[in-house]
Amino acid sequence: MTKQTLALIALIVACAVPAARAAGDVPVSHDLRRDAAAARGINGVVLVVFVRDFCGYCERVLREFLIPMNGRMEYQKKVVMRRIESDSDERLLDFQGRETTHHAFSRAHGVRLTPTIQVFDTQGNPMGKPVIGLGPVDYYGDYLDQAIDGALEKIRALGRKH
């Protein structure tokens, strides 16, 4: 390959990555305290999707539900979505700023099956029951909306400043 061909390929790849993110993604969390601050900025909540490598259901939930939702303005105004890699020892700061790992954080929150989706307030308190597994695809989006909207209603009913 010529240098020009390699340069063209590099340019295409460089443009594709930001385009994919702009279309919507669920970023891996490295600092839940910072994610919570972003949620406070929109008076919203933090949705965490716990996933594992080689989990087909996880990929499907991300691809068919969470990535499209995260790209829509109506969700960007009320929820910060983050991904936790449950089988990873990657460093993570929890909601209180304590150092942990993705695996330890998952275990601390009782995650045994993936995908598991939990909505948290901005102090790191779980708000309602987690959505575990994929479940009936026809209703899955509704389950996610109920989890998000239910958490927001609880927070507002309690008059929490988050």
Buried (B, 14 or more C-beta within 10 A) or exposed (E): EEEEEEEEEEEEEEEEEEEEEEEBBBEBBEBBBBBBEEBBEEBBBBBBBBBBEEBEBBEBBBEBBBBBBBBEEEBBEBBBBBBBBBBBEEEBBBBEEEEBBBBBBBEEBEBEEBBBBBBBBBEBBBBBEBBBEBEEEEEBBEBBEBBBBBBBEBBEEEEEEB
